[in-house]
Each structure stands twice: as structure tokens, then as C-alpha cells.
Amino acid sequence: MSRQIKAIVTFSILDVRYAVQVFWAILIGFMLLGVGITMSFNNSLSFAGSGIAMYIFCAITGFQTVKESFPFSIKMGGTRKNYFVSMCLFFTLLSLLMSLIHNVFLTAYEKFLDVLNLQIFTFHFSMITGLEDTWILRFFIDSVIAFFLLNLLFFVGIMFYRFGLIGGYSVIGIIVLFFFIPGVSTQVLDFIFGFASVEAVMHYIWLIVISLLILVVNWAVMRKAPVYTANIR
């Protein structure tokens, strides 16, 4: 790994570190607040879905990354190729880290609920797969979804960065219209419902493949992207 790639990855990690810390502090605080509320209502059945919050955070991070790190990296002498490789490594590390933190916390949280004998349902997508709800399966699912959302929203961010508001919204509109094409919507729905079946693991593997294809598109758009965003050129 070149020094330039290491520098960009390190910069990206340091740039997102504070946001990650604040996110988990707030999320854990709200989860513990939910425990207090449940106890005050005589242990009534409650629901907690921490995974959804984590996915939203990854999506927002992916969208904002290009605007925050791309101009700085290029101005500091980085090449677009090295920046792209760095983002691939950064998204992989971030998705694995977020998944690890989430599942360690979720395991501790569920044990904490057992000690208090509280009925709080902690939802995870592994529960709808029809497979055994193991820690490894949860970690795998969280990592794949986080990696997919980071890359997908990074693509959206690149489109807004390079082509401005009109170009960005046009791309989003084209993608939305694509799903309304007869036959395509049916295939998409079948694929989505596959995540709630015993073949869920294969569908998540396909989601990894889709993420890699998005990376290829990201590089195609990024390789000639200017230093400044379209809104200020």
C-alpha cells in the first residue's frame, strides 16, 4: 500500500471518528432511555431497532464523504486512482467496524435486559431469514448492508458533486423510473423478499456483487471529476 493511500485512509478515519463516537453515544443513550421507560410502565413490551439507525448513519456518511474528502485529497497531491482505492478500503473498514460495534453492543444489551427481566424486542434482519439467529450471521448481514449503503450513497454524492443539483436529481429520477418498468419491479420485489427466506445468505452475497458493480460505476464517474463541486464552478 502506497503512502498516499495510507494517508487518505487515515484522514478519512480521523474525519469520521468524532461522528461515529457521537452516533454511538446518542444511540446507546436512547436505548438505555428505552429501558428506563419500559421499567416505568411496568415492563410493558417494547421494541428496539438499533440496526436501522446504523444503516442510516452509513448512508449519510457515504453521501457526505466525497464532498468532504475528495477536494482535500486532490489538492494535497493525491491522484483520483489512489483516492478511489482509499475509499474502497475505508468503506470496507468502516462497515466492518460499525457492524462489530453494533453486534457487541446488541449482545451486551440483550444480556442486560435478561438480568433486569425486561421484555424489549430487539429486531435484527437475521431474524427474518429463516436461519439460525447467530452472532456471525448478524455481523455478516450488518457488514454487507453497511457496505452497500456506503457505496450507493457515495455514488449519489459523486453525481451531485460532479453534475450539480440538476444532474444529481436527474440520476435519482432515472433510477426511480427504472424500477417502474414492467418486469423490473417484479424482479426487484422478488429479490427483496429473498432476504426473508432461507436463501437470504445468497441474496446478501449478491448484494456484495451489486456493491462492487457500484464501485466500478463510481470510478467511471470519479476518474474525470474536477476538484471543485459543480455548484461553485
LOZAZA-268509 format. One record per residue (C-alpha): residue number from 1; residue in one letter; chain; x, y, z. Coordinates in steps of 0.02 Angstrom, whole numbers. Layout:
<sites>
pos;code;unit;u;v;w
NUM;A;A;X;Y;Z
...
</sites>
This chain:
<sites>
pos;code;unit;u;v;w
1;M;A;0;0;0
2;S;A;71;170;-50
3;R;A;97;309;75
4;Q;A;-32;414;-17
5;I;A;-167;282;5
6;K;A;-122;261;188
7;A;A;-132;449;212
8;I;A;-304;464;130
9;V;A;-373;315;228
10;T;A;-303;386;390
11;F;A;-377;557;352
12;S;A;-547;480;315
13;I;A;-545;380;477
14;L;A;-496;532;580
15;D;A;-628;636;491
16;V;A;-769;515;532
17;R;A;-707;464;705
18;Y;A;-797;600;801
19;A;A;-960;571;707
20;V;A;-951;384;747
21;Q;A;-920;419;931
22;V;A;-1065;542;941
23;F;A;-1180;424;846
24;W;A;-1150;277;962
25;A;A;-1158;385;1118
26;I;A;-1329;452;1065
27;L;A;-1394;282;1009
28;I;A;-1338;193;1167
29;G;A;-1413;335;1270
30;F;A;-1581;317;1183
31;M;A;-1577;127;1203
32;L;A;-1544;145;1389
33;L;A;-1680;277;1399
34;G;A;-1797;148;1324
35;V;A;-1752;31;1465
36;G;A;-1799;163;1592
37;I;A;-1964;199;1504
38;T;A;-2007;14;1496
39;M;A;-1972;-6;1682
40;S;A;-2081;144;1723
41;F;A;-2227;66;1628
42;N;A;-2219;-98;1725
43;N;A;-2116;-194;1599
44;S;A;-2233;-171;1450
45;L;A;-2172;-248;1287
46;S;A;-2062;-126;1190
47;F;A;-1966;-126;1025
48;A;A;-1787;-77;986
49;G;A;-1713;-70;811
50;S;A;-1535;-6;826
51;G;A;-1484;-81;659
52;I;A;-1594;39;560
53;A;A;-1508;188;642
54;M;A;-1338;117;598
55;Y;A;-1388;93;416
56;I;A;-1450;273;406
57;F;A;-1285;335;478
58;C;A;-1186;236;348
59;A;A;-1295;305;208
60;I;A;-1268;485;265
61;T;A;-1081;454;286
62;G;A;-1067;384;110
63;F;A;-1160;533;37
64;Q;A;-1054;664;126
65;T;A;-884;581;105
66;V;A;-850;636;-73
67;K;A;-889;819;-36
68;E;A;-779;822;119
69;S;A;-629;716;70
70;F;A;-613;716;-120
71;P;A;-566;901;-147
72;F;A;-446;900;1
73;S;A;-359;740;-56
74;I;A;-335;802;-235
75;K;A;-274;973;-178
76;M;A;-146;887;-65
77;G;A;-73;798;-216
78;G;A;-172;637;-213
79;T;A;-222;553;-375
80;R;A;-400;503;-416
81;K;A;-349;321;-429
82;N;A;-270;320;-256
83;Y;A;-421;412;-186
84;F;A;-538;281;-260
85;V;A;-434;137;-189
86;S;A;-430;226;-21
87;M;A;-619;244;-19
88;C;A;-640;58;-57
89;L;A;-529;16;92
90;F;A;-611;149;202
91;F;A;-788;89;167
92;T;A;-737;-91;198
93;L;A;-656;-47;365
94;L;A;-800;66;418
95;S;A;-934;-62;376
96;L;A;-841;-198;474
97;L;A;-810;-81;621
98;M;A;-991;-21;630
99;S;A;-1054;-200;619
100;L;A;-934;-257;755
101;I;A;-982;-117;874
102;H;A;-1167;-143;840
103;N;A;-1165;-329;874
104;V;A;-1054;-318;1028
105;F;A;-1171;-186;1097
106;L;A;-1326;-285;1048
107;T;A;-1260;-440;1135
108;A;A;-1222;-342;1294
109;Y;A;-1390;-253;1283
110;E;A;-1489;-415;1270
111;K;A;-1395;-490;1418
112;F;A;-1431;-330;1516
113;L;A;-1616;-350;1477
114;D;A;-1612;-530;1536
115;V;A;-1536;-477;1701
116;L;A;-1673;-347;1725
117;N;A;-1805;-469;1659
118;L;A;-1872;-338;1537
119;Q;A;-1972;-375;1380
120;I;A;-1891;-267;1246
121;F;A;-1891;-344;1072
122;T;A;-1725;-308;985
123;F;A;-1756;-329;799
124;H;A;-1620;-384;678
125;F;A;-1637;-433;495
126;S;A;-1561;-602;536
127;M;A;-1724;-644;625
128;I;A;-1824;-645;462
129;T;A;-1704;-755;363
130;G;A;-1773;-921;423
131;L;A;-1596;-966;475
132;E;A;-1523;-984;649
133;D;A;-1502;-811;725
134;T;A;-1316;-818;765
135;W;A;-1190;-681;804
136;I;A;-1092;-721;645
137;L;A;-1248;-705;537
138;R;A;-1291;-538;617
139;F;A;-1114;-474;590
140;F;A;-1116;-531;408
141;I;A;-1285;-450;371
142;D;A;-1239;-285;455
143;S;A;-1072;-277;364
144;V;A;-1149;-311;193
145;I;A;-1292;-186;213
146;A;A;-1174;-52;281
147;F;A;-1050;-80;138
148;F;A;-1191;-73;10
149;L;A;-1264;89;79
150;L;A;-1094;172;92
151;N;A;-1058;136;-91
152;L;A;-1233;176;-154
153;L;A;-1244;344;-68
154;F;A;-1063;381;-116
155;F;A;-1121;360;-296
156;V;A;-1264;481;-267
157;G;A;-1143;602;-185
158;I;A;-1025;592;-334
159;M;A;-1167;631;-454
160;F;A;-1216;786;-354
161;Y;A;-1032;836;-336
162;R;A;-990;822;-521
163;F;A;-1153;871;-606
164;G;A;-1236;982;-476
165;L;A;-1416;978;-413
166;I;A;-1494;955;-585
167;G;A;-1380;811;-632
168;G;A;-1396;728;-462
169;Y;A;-1585;736;-454
170;S;A;-1596;680;-636
171;V;A;-1497;523;-598
172;I;A;-1606;486;-447
173;G;A;-1763;512;-553
174;I;A;-1699;395;-689
175;I;A;-1659;261;-561
176;V;A;-1833;276;-483
177;L;A;-1918;268;-654
178;F;A;-1813;115;-698
179;F;A;-1896;17;-557
180;F;A;-2067;55;-629
181;I;A;-2027;-32;-794
182;P;A;-2141;-185;-812
183;G;A;-2047;-340;-762
184;V;A;-1907;-246;-674
185;S;A;-2013;-203;-522
186;T;A;-2066;-385;-507
187;Q;A;-1886;-445;-512
188;V;A;-1835;-315;-383
189;L;A;-1976;-364;-265
190;D;A;-1931;-548;-283
191;F;A;-1751;-506;-241
192;I;A;-1801;-404;-88
193;F;A;-1919;-540;-24
194;G;A;-1775;-662;-43
195;F;A;-1691;-580;106
196;A;A;-1831;-652;213
197;S;A;-1803;-832;160
198;V;A;-1683;-975;194
199;E;A;-1588;-917;39
200;A;A;-1552;-749;121
201;V;A;-1364;-778;129
202;M;A;-1355;-797;-59
203;H;A;-1454;-636;-81
204;Y;A;-1333;-545;33
205;I;A;-1189;-613;-70
206;W;A;-1275;-542;-224
207;L;A;-1287;-377;-130
208;I;A;-1097;-381;-113
209;V;A;-1084;-408;-301
210;I;A;-1201;-260;-331
211;S;A;-1093;-155;-214
212;L;A;-939;-199;-316
213;L;A;-1029;-151;-477
214;I;A;-1074;15;-398
215;L;A;-889;38;-359
216;V;A;-850;16;-544
217;V;A;-978;150;-588
218;N;A;-907;262;-452
219;W;A;-735;251;-530
220;A;A;-804;288;-704
221;V;A;-884;448;-639
222;M;A;-742;498;-523
223;R;A;-594;474;-639
224;K;A;-627;640;-727
225;A;A;-712;732;-585
226;P;A;-649;910;-557
227;V;A;-577;971;-393
228;Y;A;-722;1091;-362
229;T;A;-905;1043;-348
230;A;A;-1020;1088;-492
231;N;A;-1114;1214;-384
232;I;A;-965;1332;-370
233;R;A;-885;1311;-542
</sites>
